Amino acid sequence: MAYAVDILDRRSSHFVFWLPGLEVSAPPKLLLGTFSENGSKNEFQQLVRQPFVAVDGKPGLWLLDPNDLQPGLTDGTVYHYWFQLGGLTVTDPIAFTVDYSYLGLENAKARSDSVQPPTVVKFRDGKLWACDVDGQESARTPIPTQSSLPSNNHMVIYELPTSWARASTQTDRANESGAAAVKVDVGSFADVTALFDVNARGQHYGSDASHAILQELGINALELLPPADAKPKGDWGYATAHYFAPDYDLGTASQLAVLSETINKQGVRMFTDVVMAFGHDSYGDVYGDDTRANVFHLDPNAEPENPDSYEAGTTGGQKRDGFGGRPWRYIKTVDGYDPESGDGDTTTPKTVQPAWAFHRAHLTRWMVDFGVGGLRLDSLNNVGSWDFVKSYRERAWALYNQRYGGDADKSKFLIVGEELSMPVDMLTGGCLDALWNEKWQQRARAAVLGESWGDDDFEWTVRKLVDCRQDQLNGGSFSDGSQAVNYLTSHDIEGYRKNRMYDFLADSGVTDTLEIEKRAKLAFVLLLTSVGVPMIFAGEEFADQQDQSQDMARKQTDPVNYERKNDGGWRQALFTYVALLTKFRTACPALGVDDTNIFHVDASRGGKVLAWSRGGGTDAAEKPVVVVANFSDQDIVDEYVVPSFPDKDVAGWREVTHDRDVPAEWIGREPLYAWEAKVYTYWRG
């Protein structure tokens, strides 16, 4: 299966070791073997230890034909292998499948950076085939029709750590009595598939409260937190070690392909989270202790004069942080073999940026094999090089266009970046298509407490929530709703008022569950009717809460307790409410355009009652959505008159959140209760 990337296409005919800019005293070697027939993963049988061959005219490229190995390989057999360089044994940096079961590495405590799991490959018909640990060769995700997928302005993204697809109770071993239990995350790609398909059987469960919840919720974009392999087990996946391989603990490439195909058939796009600020990969060790000689990674403290050592690519600022890994080196070139084009020889050397080429190659793997429909790029300030980010985005768009024969719909692919200073010039400069809208979260949380945020009064706090284009940011403002990803909560809980909504409200003195339900519903009206791309963090759709202690210095450690969704009470009611709004958001034309008008601010109530419209006119694509919201604890039980309510004389108005028709005489004059928002439209889907 061709990738149109030279180093990836060569891997079907050869073992490939790319060592740009590295002089070696002896050729690297391939160490290959199988596990014993009794199935014990502790009995590795070494069969081959054979040197690679340097490719004439391709400096840095080492190849080994599997048909030249001695003893010869057996057709149809699955092999495990490592690369050896001097006294160092490492994982293939471009491994498509790794196996931690070797020597008991399934134990999370054994997963230090020194661990180098073997790569898995099948030898068949004289070629090398990527396969799962069990030998299954995964098929590529079929390309969905563009018409079946949502446009960016009609997406509702669900942010999910894959392992949170299933939570389990485990006895806390630190408690000698055995009485204490904690929730641990044990989900897999197969379990995520079961969140969408009632007929799918998850890997760790058959049927429970979480089964097919995401199909029921109606989201149409799934963002998996980094699905590439990371060494820690039961963690977030941000310590990426093997960029081309699906995470061993989350399942196989075949299961990931099934997940992607399953959701694509439901009109759901798959986003993947990518970490390129730092890595825990094999190249960190291959180049030795002298980090200045490493063409892939750097130590910012050892190179204070290097602009690549600083956040956002500037000197004199904050140094980049490897967070236990090694920052990628982006300002570095070597002459030799180009792994992307295959060009570059000793007579006409090609100037190559190794880290750029490496990351664009794994992007190709994920786009081509798993049908990725969008990307979220993590911690861009810590990446440091906006030139690289721009190059990465350009390659992603090129791959997307190739997917549809050069005639791709530009509204159905998106590159989102996390840069919390929110520099809009990353959008205007072509580095990104969208940014995480960090300010939106803070404004929304203030609003559901009846508070203003920052330097704005309450009216402008809401105005900037409803239409993010009104916000003045670093370098300008958003020009289109697809440029801003809005969220109430994310996986990052570090800092003030960033914990789960349930816990945030409880910490703010809102402890009665009926009051929490009211505020959460109001928050979701804001999220799902405002300009921007809404993102729901897993579990917020039914106000899940933190069961373990909240450590604001860390990411959220608690997996979702999906059993709460079917509590038969207020949480189930909240889920039904959010699902109704989610399906409305994904379908209603007016919520896919930017036209917004706040036409009513009630000064007599301190500006805490506002009304706004999205869309407008009588055209089918612009039949308005009108929201009337009460951000106070005052019930208006008789009727609340909204002056200038648009299109009052048009028949067919309905209130969306309760799915009821509104009599003509009630338009613009219904009761409005404390912390309530009513959503009206005469659009009929």
Secondary structure as a PSIPRED ss2 file (coil, helix, strand):
# PSIPRED VFORMAT (PSIPRED V4.0)

   1 M C   1.000  0.000  0.000
   2 A C   1.000  0.000  0.000
   3 Y C   1.000  0.000  0.000
   4 A C   1.000  0.000  0.000
   5 V C   1.000  0.000  0.000
   6 D H   0.000  1.000  0.000
   7 I H   0.000  1.000  0.000
   8 L H   0.000  1.000  0.000
   9 D H   0.000  1.000  0.000
  10 R H   0.000  1.000  0.000
  11 R C   1.000  0.000  0.000
  12 S C   1.000  0.000  0.000
  13 S C   1.000  0.000  0.000
  14 H C   1.000  0.000  0.000
  15 F E   0.000  0.000  1.000
  16 V E   0.000  0.000  1.000
  17 F E   0.000  0.000  1.000
  18 W E   0.000  0.000  1.000
  19 L C   1.000  0.000  0.000
  20 P C   1.000  0.000  0.000
  21 G C   1.000  0.000  0.000
  22 L C   1.000  0.000  0.000
  23 E C   1.000  0.000  0.000
  24 V C   1.000  0.000  0.000
  25 S C   1.000  0.000  0.000
  26 A C   1.000  0.000  0.000
  27 P C   1.000  0.000  0.000
  28 P C   1.000  0.000  0.000
  29 K E   0.000  0.000  1.000
  30 L E   0.000  0.000  1.000
  31 L E   0.000  0.000  1.000
  32 L E   0.000  0.000  1.000
  33 G E   0.000  0.000  1.000
  34 T E   0.000  0.000  1.000
  35 F E   0.000  0.000  1.000
  36 S C   1.000  0.000  0.000
  37 E C   1.000  0.000  0.000
  38 N C   1.000  0.000  0.000
  39 G C   1.000  0.000  0.000
  40 S C   1.000  0.000  0.000
  41 K C   1.000  0.000  0.000
  42 N C   1.000  0.000  0.000
  43 E C   1.000  0.000  0.000
  44 F E   0.000  0.000  1.000
  45 Q E   0.000  0.000  1.000
  46 Q E   0.000  0.000  1.000
  47 L E   0.000  0.000  1.000
  48 V E   0.000  0.000  1.000
  49 R E   0.000  0.000  1.000
  50 Q E   0.000  0.000  1.000
  51 P E   0.000  0.000  1.000
  52 F C   1.000  0.000  0.000
  53 V E   0.000  0.000  1.000
  54 A E   0.000  0.000  1.000
  55 V C   1.000  0.000  0.000
  56 D C   1.000  0.000  0.000
  57 G C   1.000  0.000  0.000
  58 K C   1.000  0.000  0.000
  59 P C   1.000  0.000  0.000
  60 G C   1.000  0.000  0.000
  61 L E   0.000  0.000  1.000
  62 W E   0.000  0.000  1.000
  63 L E   0.000  0.000  1.000
  64 L E   0.000  0.000  1.000
  65 D C   1.000  0.000  0.000
  66 P H   0.000  1.000  0.000
  67 N H   0.000  1.000  0.000
  68 D H   0.000  1.000  0.000
  69 L C   1.000  0.000  0.000
  70 Q C   1.000  0.000  0.000
  71 P C   1.000  0.000  0.000
  72 G C   1.000  0.000  0.000
  73 L C   1.000  0.000  0.000
  74 T C   1.000  0.000  0.000
  75 D C   1.000  0.000  0.000
  76 G C   1.000  0.000  0.000
  77 T E   0.000  0.000  1.000
  78 V E   0.000  0.000  1.000
  79 Y E   0.000  0.000  1.000
  80 H E   0.000  0.000  1.000
  81 Y E   0.000  0.000  1.000
  82 W E   0.000  0.000  1.000
  83 F E   0.000  0.000  1.000
  84 Q E   0.000  0.000  1.000
  85 L E   0.000  0.000  1.000
  86 G C   1.000  0.000  0.000
  87 G C   1.000  0.000  0.000
  88 L E   0.000  0.000  1.000
  89 T E   0.000  0.000  1.000
  90 V E   0.000  0.000  1.000
  91 T C   1.000  0.000  0.000
  92 D C   1.000  0.000  0.000
  93 P C   1.000  0.000  0.000
  94 I C   1.000  0.000  0.000
  95 A C   1.000  0.000  0.000
  96 F C   1.000  0.000  0.000
  97 T C   1.000  0.000  0.000
  98 V E   0.000  0.000  1.000
  99 D C   1.000  0.000  0.000
 100 Y C   1.000  0.000  0.000
 101 S C   1.000  0.000  0.000
 102 Y H   0.000  1.000  0.000
 103 L H   0.000  1.000  0.000
 104 G H   0.000  1.000  0.000
 105 L C   1.000  0.000  0.000
 106 E C   1.000  0.000  0.000
 107 N C   1.000  0.000  0.000
 108 A H   0.000  1.000  0.000
 109 K H   0.000  1.000  0.000
 110 A H   0.000  1.000  0.000
 111 R C   1.000  0.000  0.000
 112 S C   1.000  0.000  0.000
 113 D C   1.000  0.000  0.000
 114 S C   1.000  0.000  0.000
 115 V C   1.000  0.000  0.000
 116 Q C   1.000  0.000  0.000
 117 P C   1.000  0.000  0.000
 118 P C   1.000  0.000  0.000
 119 T E   0.000  0.000  1.000
 120 V E   0.000  0.000  1.000
 121 V E   0.000  0.000  1.000
 122 K E   0.000  0.000  1.000
 123 F E   0.000  0.000  1.000
 124 R E   0.000  0.000  1.000
 125 D C   1.000  0.000  0.000
 126 G C   1.000  0.000  0.000
 127 K E   0.000  0.000  1.000
 128 L E   0.000  0.000  1.000
 129 W E   0.000  0.000  1.000
 130 A C   1.000  0.000  0.000
 131 C C   1.000  0.000  0.000
 132 D C   1.000  0.000  0.000
 133 V C   1.000  0.000  0.000
 134 D C   1.000  0.000  0.000
 135 G C   1.000  0.000  0.000
 136 Q C   1.000  0.000  0.000
 137 E C   1.000  0.000  0.000
 138 S C   1.000  0.000  0.000
 139 A C   1.000  0.000  0.000
 140 R C   1.000  0.000  0.000
 141 T C   1.000  0.000  0.000
 142 P C   1.000  0.000  0.000
 143 I C   1.000  0.000  0.000
 144 P C   1.000  0.000  0.000
 145 T C   1.000  0.000  0.000
 146 Q H   0.000  1.000  0.000
 147 S H   0.000  1.000  0.000
 148 S H   0.000  1.000  0.000
 149 L C   1.000  0.000  0.000
 150 P C   1.000  0.000  0.000
 151 S C   1.000  0.000  0.000
 152 N H   0.000  1.000  0.000
 153 N H   0.000  1.000  0.000
 154 H H   0.000  1.000  0.000
 155 M C   1.000  0.000  0.000
 156 V C   1.000  0.000  0.000
 157 I E   0.000  0.000  1.000
 158 Y E   0.000  0.000  1.000
 159 E E   0.000  0.000  1.000
 160 L E   0.000  0.000  1.000
 161 P C   1.000  0.000  0.000
 162 T H   0.000  1.000  0.000
 163 S H   0.000  1.000  0.000
 164 W H   0.000  1.000  0.000
 165 A H   0.000  1.000  0.000
 166 R C   1.000  0.000  0.000
 167 A E   0.000  0.000  1.000
 168 S E   0.000  0.000  1.000
 169 T E   0.000  0.000  1.000
 170 Q E   0.000  0.000  1.000
 171 T E   0.000  0.000  1.000
 172 D C   1.000  0.000  0.000
 173 R C   1.000  0.000  0.000
 174 A C   1.000  0.000  0.000
 175 N C   1.000  0.000  0.000
 176 E C   1.000  0.000  0.000
 177 S C   1.000  0.000  0.000
 178 G C   1.000  0.000  0.000
 179 A C   1.000  0.000  0.000
 180 A C   1.000  0.000  0.000
 181 A E   0.000  0.000  1.000
 182 V E   0.000  0.000  1.000
 183 K E   0.000  0.000  1.000
 184 V E   0.000  0.000  1.000
 185 D E   0.000  0.000  1.000
 186 V C   1.000  0.000  0.000
 187 G C   1.000  0.000  0.000
 188 S C   1.000  0.000  0.000
 189 F H   0.000  1.000  0.000
 190 A H   0.000  1.000  0.000
 191 D H   0.000  1.000  0.000
 192 V H   0.000  1.000  0.000
 193 T H   0.000  1.000  0.000
 194 A H   0.000  1.000  0.000
 195 L C   1.000  0.000  0.000
 196 F C   1.000  0.000  0.000
 197 D C   1.000  0.000  0.000
 198 V C   1.000  0.000  0.000
 199 N C   1.000  0.000  0.000
 200 A C   1.000  0.000  0.000
 201 R C   1.000  0.000  0.000
 202 G C   1.000  0.000  0.000
 203 Q C   1.000  0.000  0.000
 204 H C   1.000  0.000  0.000
 205 Y C   1.000  0.000  0.000
 206 G C   1.000  0.000  0.000
 207 S C   1.000  0.000  0.000
 208 D C   1.000  0.000  0.000
 209 A C   1.000  0.000  0.000
 210 S C   1.000  0.000  0.000
 211 H C   1.000  0.000  0.000
 212 A C   1.000  0.000  0.000
 213 I H   0.000  1.000  0.000
 214 L H   0.000  1.000  0.000
 215 Q H   0.000  1.000  0.000
 216 E H   0.000  1.000  0.000
 217 L H   0.000  1.000  0.000
 218 G C   1.000  0.000  0.000
 219 I C   1.000  0.000  0.000
 220 N C   1.000  0.000  0.000
 221 A E   0.000  0.000  1.000
 222 L E   0.000  0.000  1.000
 223 E E   0.000  0.000  1.000
 224 L E   0.000  0.000  1.000
 225 L C   1.000  0.000  0.000
 226 P C   1.000  0.000  0.000
 227 P C   1.000  0.000  0.000
 228 A E   0.000  0.000  1.000
 229 D E   0.000  0.000  1.000
 230 A E   0.000  0.000  1.000
 231 K C   1.000  0.000  0.000
 232 P C   1.000  0.000  0.000
 233 K C   1.000  0.000  0.000
 234 G C   1.000  0.000  0.000
 235 D C   1.000  0.000  0.000
 236 W C   1.000  0.000  0.000
 237 G C   1.000  0.000  0.000
 238 Y C   1.000  0.000  0.000
 239 A C   1.000  0.000  0.000
 240 T E   0.000  0.000  1.000
 241 A E   0.000  0.000  1.000
 242 H E   0.000  0.000  1.000
 243 Y E   0.000  0.000  1.000
 244 F E   0.000  0.000  1.000
 245 A E   0.000  0.000  1.000
 246 P E   0.000  0.000  1.000
 247 D C   1.000  0.000  0.000
 248 Y H   0.000  1.000  0.000
 249 D H   0.000  1.000  0.000
 250 L H   0.000  1.000  0.000
 251 G C   1.000  0.000  0.000
 252 T C   1.000  0.000  0.000
 253 A H   0.000  1.000  0.000
 254 S H   0.000  1.000  0.000
 255 Q H   0.000  1.000  0.000
 256 L H   0.000  1.000  0.000
 257 A H   0.000  1.000  0.000
 258 V H   0.000  1.000  0.000
 259 L H   0.000  1.000  0.000
 260 S H   0.000  1.000  0.000
 261 E H   0.000  1.000  0.000
 262 T H   0.000  1.000  0.000
 263 I H   0.000  1.000  0.000
 264 N H   0.000  1.000  0.000
 265 K H   0.000  1.000  0.000
 266 Q C   1.000  0.000  0.000
 267 G C   1.000  0.000  0.000
 268 V C   1.000  0.000  0.000
 269 R E   0.000  0.000  1.000
 270 M E   0.000  0.000  1.000
 271 F E   0.000  0.000  1.000
 272 T E   0.000  0.000  1.000
 273 D E   0.000  0.000  1.000
 274 V E   0.000  0.000  1.000
 275 V C   1.000  0.000  0.000
 276 M C   1.000  0.000  0.000
 277 A C   1.000  0.000  0.000
 278 F E   0.000  0.000  1.000
 279 G E   0.000  0.000  1.000
 280 H C   1.000  0.000  0.000
 281 D C   1.000  0.000  0.000
 282 S C   1.000  0.000  0.000
 283 Y H   0.000  1.000  0.000
 284 G H   0.000  1.000  0.000
 285 D H   0.000  1.000  0.000
 286 V H   0.000  1.000  0.000
 287 Y C   1.000  0.000  0.000
 288 G C   1.000  0.000  0.000
 289 D C   1.000  0.000  0.000
 290 D C   1.000  0.000  0.000
 291 T H   0.000  1.000  0.000
 292 R H   0.000  1.000  0.000
 293 A H   0.000  1.000  0.000
 294 N C   1.000  0.000  0.000
 295 V C   1.000  0.000  0.000
 296 F C   1.000  0.000  0.000
 297 H E   0.000  0.000  1.000
 298 L C   1.000  0.000  0.000
 299 D C   1.000  0.000  0.000
 300 P H   0.000  1.000  0.000
 301 N H   0.000  1.000  0.000
 302 A H   0.000  1.000  0.000
 303 E C   1.000  0.000  0.000
 304 P C   1.000  0.000  0.000
 305 E C   1.000  0.000  0.000
 306 N C   1.000  0.000  0.000
 307 P H   0.000  1.000  0.000
 308 D H   0.000  1.000  0.000
 309 S H   0.000  1.000  0.000
 310 Y E   0.000  0.000  1.000
 311 E H   0.000  1.000  0.000
 312 A H   0.000  1.000  0.000
 313 G H   0.000  1.000  0.000
 314 T C   1.000  0.000  0.000
 315 T C   1.000  0.000  0.000
 316 G C   1.000  0.000  0.000
 317 G C   1.000  0.000  0.000
 318 Q C   1.000  0.000  0.000
 319 K E   0.000  0.000  1.000
 320 R C   1.000  0.000  0.000
 321 D C   1.000  0.000  0.000
 322 G C   1.000  0.000  0.000
 323 F C   1.000  0.000  0.000
 324 G C   1.000  0.000  0.000
 325 G C   1.000  0.000  0.000
 326 R E   0.000  0.000  1.000
 327 P E   0.000  0.000  1.000
 328 W E   0.000  0.000  1.000
 329 R C   1.000  0.000  0.000
 330 Y C   1.000  0.000  0.000
 331 I C   1.000  0.000  0.000
 332 K C   1.000  0.000  0.000
 333 T C   1.000  0.000  0.000
 334 V E   0.000  0.000  1.000
 335 D E   0.000  0.000  1.000
 336 G E   0.000  0.000  1.000
 337 Y C   1.000  0.000  0.000
 338 D C   1.000  0.000  0.000
 339 P C   1.000  0.000  0.000
 340 E C   1.000  0.000  0.000
 341 S C   1.000  0.000  0.000
 342 G C   1.000  0.000  0.000
 343 D C   1.000  0.000  0.000
 344 G C   1.000  0.000  0.000
 345 D C   1.000  0.000  0.000
 346 T C   1.000  0.000  0.000
 347 T C   1.000  0.000  0.000
 348 T C   1.000  0.000  0.000
 349 P C   1.000  0.000  0.000
 350 K E   0.000  0.000  1.000
 351 T E   0.000  0.000  1.000
 352 V E   0.000  0.000  1.000
 353 Q C   1.000  0.000  0.000
 354 P H   0.000  1.000  0.000
 355 A H   0.000  1.000  0.000
 356 W H   0.000  1.000  0.000
 357 A H   0.000  1.000  0.000
 358 F H   0.000  1.000  0.000
 359 H H   0.000  1.000  0.000
 360 R H   0.000  1.000  0.000
 361 A H   0.000  1.000  0.000
 362 H H   0.000  1.000  0.000
 363 L H   0.000  1.000  0.000
 364 T H   0.000  1.000  0.000
 365 R H   0.000  1.000  0.000
 366 W H   0.000  1.000  0.000
 367 M H   0.000  1.000  0.000
 368 V H   0.000  1.000  0.000
 369 D H   0.000  1.000  0.000
 370 F H   0.000  1.000  0.000
 371 G C   1.000  0.000  0.000
 372 V C   1.000  0.000  0.000
 373 G C   1.000  0.000  0.000
 374 G E   0.000  0.000  1.000
 375 L E   0.000  0.000  1.000
 376 R E   0.000  0.000  1.000
 377 L E   0.000  0.000  1.000
 378 D C   1.000  0.000  0.000
 379 S C   1.000  0.000  0.000
 380 L H   0.000  1.000  0.000
 381 N H   0.000  1.000  0.000
 382 N H   0.000  1.000  0.000
 383 V H   0.000  1.000  0.000
 384 G C   1.000  0.000  0.000
 385 S C   1.000  0.000  0.000
 386 W H   0.000  1.000  0.000
 387 D H   0.000  1.000  0.000
 388 F H   0.000  1.000  0.000
 389 V H   0.000  1.000  0.000
 390 K H   0.000  1.000  0.000
 391 S H   0.000  1.000  0.000
 392 Y H   0.000  1.000  0.000
 393 R H   0.000  1.000  0.000
 394 E H   0.000  1.000  0.000
 395 R H   0.000  1.000  0.000
 396 A H   0.000  1.000  0.000
 397 W H   0.000  1.000  0.000
 398 A H   0.000  1.000  0.000
 399 L H   0.000  1.000  0.000
 400 Y H   0.000  1.000  0.000
 401 N H   0.000  1.000  0.000
 402 Q H   0.000  1.000  0.000
 403 R H   0.000  1.000  0.000
 404 Y C   1.000  0.000  0.000
 405 G C   1.000  0.000  0.000
 406 G C   1.000  0.000  0.000
 407 D C   1.000  0.000  0.000
 408 A C   1.000  0.000  0.000
 409 D C   1.000  0.000  0.000
 410 K H   0.000  1.000  0.000
 411 S H   0.000  1.000  0.000
 412 K H   0.000  1.000  0.000
 413 F C   1.000  0.000  0.000
 414 L C   1.000  0.000  0.000
 415 I E   0.000  0.000  1.000
 416 V E   0.000  0.000  1.000
 417 G E   0.000  0.000  1.000
 418 E C   1.000  0.000  0.000
 419 E C   1.000  0.000  0.000
 420 L C   1.000  0.000  0.000
 421 S C   1.000  0.000  0.000
 422 M C   1.000  0.000  0.000
 423 P E   0.000  0.000  1.000
 424 V C   1.000  0.000  0.000
 425 D H   0.000  1.000  0.000
 426 M H   0.000  1.000  0.000
 427 L H   0.000  1.000  0.000
 428 T H   0.000  1.000  0.000
 429 G C   1.000  0.000  0.000
 430 G C   1.000  0.000  0.000
 431 C C   1.000  0.000  0.000
 432 L C   1.000  0.000  0.000
 433 D C   1.000  0.000  0.000
 434 A E   0.000  0.000  1.000
 435 L E   0.000  0.000  1.000
 436 W E   0.000  0.000  1.000
 437 N C   1.000  0.000  0.000
 438 E H   0.000  1.000  0.000
 439 K H   0.000  1.000  0.000
 440 W H   0.000  1.000  0.000
 441 Q H   0.000  1.000  0.000
 442 Q H   0.000  1.000  0.000
 443 R H   0.000  1.000  0.000
 444 A H   0.000  1.000  0.000
 445 R H   0.000  1.000  0.000
 446 A H   0.000  1.000  0.000
 447 A H   0.000  1.000  0.000
 448 V C   1.000  0.000  0.000
 449 L C   1.000  0.000  0.000
 450 G C   1.000  0.000  0.000
 451 E C   1.000  0.000  0.000
 452 S C   1.000  0.000  0.000
 453 W C   1.000  0.000  0.000
 454 G C   1.000  0.000  0.000
 455 D C   1.000  0.000  0.000
 456 D C   1.000  0.000  0.000
 457 D C   1.000  0.000  0.000
 458 F H   0.000  1.000  0.000
 459 E H   0.000  1.000  0.000
 460 W H   0.000  1.000  0.000
 461 T H   0.000  1.000  0.000
 462 V H   0.000  1.000  0.000
 463 R H   0.000  1.000  0.000
 464 K H   0.000  1.000  0.000
 465 L H   0.000  1.000  0.000
 466 V H   0.000  1.000  0.000
 467 D C   1.000  0.000  0.000
 468 C H   0.000  1.000  0.000
 469 R H   0.000  1.000  0.000
 470 Q H   0.000  1.000  0.000
 471 D C   1.000  0.000  0.000
 472 Q C   1.000  0.000  0.000
 473 L E   0.000  0.000  1.000
 474 N E   0.000  0.000  1.000
 475 G C   1.000  0.000  0.000
 476 G E   0.000  0.000  1.000
 477 S C   1.000  0.000  0.000
 478 F C   1.000  0.000  0.000
 479 S C   1.000  0.000  0.000
 480 D C   1.000  0.000  0.000
 481 G H   0.000  1.000  0.000
 482 S H   0.000  1.000  0.000
 483 Q H   0.000  1.000  0.000
 484 A E   0.000  0.000  1.000
 485 V E   0.000  0.000  1.000
 486 N E   0.000  0.000  1.000
 487 Y E   0.000  0.000  1.000
 488 L C   1.000  0.000  0.000
 489 T C   1.000  0.000  0.000
 490 S C   1.000  0.000  0.000
 491 H C   1.000  0.000  0.000
 492 D C   1.000  0.000  0.000
 493 I C   1.000  0.000  0.000
 494 E C   1.000  0.000  0.000
 495 G C   1.000  0.000  0.000
 496 Y C   1.000  0.000  0.000
 497 R C   1.000  0.000  0.000
 498 K C   1.000  0.000  0.000
 499 N C   1.000  0.000  0.000
 500 R C   1.000  0.000  0.000
 501 M H   0.000  1.000  0.000
 502 Y H   0.000  1.000  0.000
 503 D H   0.000  1.000  0.000
 504 F H   0.000  1.000  0.000
 505 L H   0.000  1.000  0.000
 506 A H   0.000  1.000  0.000
 507 D H   0.000  1.000  0.000
 508 S C   1.000  0.000  0.000
 509 G C   1.000  0.000  0.000
 510 V C   1.000  0.000  0.000
 511 T C   1.000  0.000  0.000
 512 D C   1.000  0.000  0.000
 513 T H   0.000  1.000  0.000
 514 L H   0.000  1.000  0.000
 515 E H   0.000  1.000  0.000
 516 I H   0.000  1.000  0.000
 517 E H   0.000  1.000  0.000
 518 K H   0.000  1.000  0.000
 519 R H   0.000  1.000  0.000
 520 A H   0.000  1.000  0.000
 521 K H   0.000  1.000  0.000
 522 L H   0.000  1.000  0.000
 523 A H   0.000  1.000  0.000
 524 F H   0.000  1.000  0.000
 525 V H   0.000  1.000  0.000
 526 L H   0.000  1.000  0.000
 527 L H   0.000  1.000  0.000
 528 L H   0.000  1.000  0.000
 529 T H   0.000  1.000  0.000
 530 S C   1.000  0.000  0.000
 531 V C   1.000  0.000  0.000
 532 G C   1.000  0.000  0.000
 533 V E   0.000  0.000  1.000
 534 P E   0.000  0.000  1.000
 535 M E   0.000  0.000  1.000
 536 I E   0.000  0.000  1.000
 537 F E   0.000  0.000  1.000
 538 A C   1.000  0.000  0.000
 539 G C   1.000  0.000  0.000
 540 E H   0.000  1.000  0.000
 541 E H   0.000  1.000  0.000
 542 F H   0.000  1.000  0.000
 543 A C   1.000  0.000  0.000
 544 D C   1.000  0.000  0.000
 545 Q C   1.000  0.000  0.000
 546 Q C   1.000  0.000  0.000
 547 D C   1.000  0.000  0.000
 548 Q C   1.000  0.000  0.000
 549 S C   1.000  0.000  0.000
 550 Q C   1.000  0.000  0.000
 551 D C   1.000  0.000  0.000
 552 M C   1.000  0.000  0.000
 553 A C   1.000  0.000  0.000
 554 R C   1.000  0.000  0.000
 555 K C   1.000  0.000  0.000
 556 Q C   1.000  0.000  0.000
 557 T C   1.000  0.000  0.000
 558 D C   1.000  0.000  0.000
 559 P C   1.000  0.000  0.000
 560 V C   1.000  0.000  0.000
 561 N C   1.000  0.000  0.000
 562 Y H   0.000  1.000  0.000
 563 E H   0.000  1.000  0.000
 564 R H   0.000  1.000  0.000
 565 K H   0.000  1.000  0.000
 566 N H   0.000  1.000  0.000
 567 D C   1.000  0.000  0.000
 568 G C   1.000  0.000  0.000
 569 G C   1.000  0.000  0.000
 570 W H   0.000  1.000  0.000
 571 R H   0.000  1.000  0.000
 572 Q H   0.000  1.000  0.000
 573 A H   0.000  1.000  0.000
 574 L H   0.000  1.000  0.000
 575 F H   0.000  1.000  0.000
 576 T H   0.000  1.000  0.000
 577 Y H   0.000  1.000  0.000
 578 V H   0.000  1.000  0.000
 579 A H   0.000  1.000  0.000
 580 L H   0.000  1.000  0.000
 581 L H   0.000  1.000  0.000
 582 T H   0.000  1.000  0.000
 583 K H   0.000  1.000  0.000
 584 F H   0.000  1.000  0.000
 585 R H   0.000  1.000  0.000
 586 T H   0.000  1.000  0.000
 587 A H   0.000  1.000  0.000
 588 C C   1.000  0.000  0.000
 589 P H   0.000  1.000  0.000
 590 A H   0.000  1.000  0.000
 591 L H   0.000  1.000  0.000
 592 G H   0.000  1.000  0.000
 593 V C   1.000  0.000  0.000
 594 D C   1.000  0.000  0.000
 595 D C   1.000  0.000  0.000
 596 T E   0.000  0.000  1.000
 597 N E   0.000  0.000  1.000
 598 I E   0.000  0.000  1.000
 599 F E   0.000  0.000  1.000
 600 H E   0.000  0.000  1.000
 601 V E   0.000  0.000  1.000
 602 D C   1.000  0.000  0.000
 603 A H   0.000  1.000  0.000
 604 S H   0.000  1.000  0.000
 605 R H   0.000  1.000  0.000
 606 G C   1.000  0.000  0.000
 607 G C   1.000  0.000  0.000
 608 K C   1.000  0.000  0.000
 609 V E   0.000  0.000  1.000
 610 L E   0.000  0.000  1.000
 611 A E   0.000  0.000  1.000
 612 W E   0.000  0.000  1.000
 613 S E   0.000  0.000  1.000
 614 R E   0.000  0.000  1.000
 615 G C   1.000  0.000  0.000
 616 G C   1.000  0.000  0.000
 617 G C   1.000  0.000  0.000
 618 T C   1.000  0.000  0.000
 619 D C   1.000  0.000  0.000
 620 A H   0.000  1.000  0.000
 621 A H   0.000  1.000  0.000
 622 E H   0.000  1.000  0.000
 623 K C   1.000  0.000  0.000
 624 P C   1.000  0.000  0.000
 625 V E   0.000  0.000  1.000
 626 V E   0.000  0.000  1.000
 627 V E   0.000  0.000  1.000
 628 V E   0.000  0.000  1.000
 629 A E   0.000  0.000  1.000
 630 N E   0.000  0.000  1.000
 631 F C   1.000  0.000  0.000
 632 S C   1.000  0.000  0.000
 633 D C   1.000  0.000  0.000
 634 Q C   1.000  0.000  0.000
 635 D C   1.000  0.000  0.000
 636 I E   0.000  0.000  1.000
 637 V E   0.000  0.000  1.000
 638 D E   0.000  0.000  1.000
 639 E E   0.000  0.000  1.000
 640 Y E   0.000  0.000  1.000
 641 V E   0.000  0.000  1.000
 642 V C   1.000  0.000  0.000
 643 P C   1.000  0.000  0.000
 644 S C   1.000  0.000  0.000
 645 F C   1.000  0.000  0.000
 646 P C   1.000  0.000  0.000
 647 D C   1.000  0.000  0.000
 648 K C   1.000  0.000  0.000
 649 D C   1.000  0.000  0.000
 650 V C   1.000  0.000  0.000
 651 A C   1.000  0.000  0.000
 652 G C   1.000  0.000  0.000
 653 W C   1.000  0.000  0.000
 654 R E   0.000  0.000  1.000
 655 E E   0.000  0.000  1.000
 656 V C   1.000  0.000  0.000
 657 T C   1.000  0.000  0.000
 658 H C   1.000  0.000  0.000
 659 D C   1.000  0.000  0.000
 660 R E   0.000  0.000  1.000
 661 D E   0.000  0.000  1.000
 662 V C   1.000  0.000  0.000
 663 P C   1.000  0.000  0.000
 664 A H   0.000  1.000  0.000
 665 E H   0.000  1.000  0.000
 666 W H   0.000  1.000  0.000
 667 I C   1.000  0.000  0.000
 668 G C   1.000  0.000  0.000
 669 R E   0.000  0.000  1.000
 670 E E   0.000  0.000  1.000
 671 P E   0.000  0.000  1.000
 672 L E   0.000  0.000  1.000
 673 Y C   1.000  0.000  0.000
 674 A C   1.000  0.000  0.000
 675 W C   1.000  0.000  0.000
 676 E C   1.000  0.000  0.000
 677 A E   0.000  0.000  1.000
 678 K E   0.000  0.000  1.000
 679 V E   0.000  0.000  1.000
 680 Y E   0.000  0.000  1.000
 681 T E   0.000  0.000  1.000
 682 Y C   1.000  0.000  0.000
 683 W C   1.000  0.000  0.000
 684 R C   1.000  0.000  0.000
 685 G C   1.000  0.000  0.000
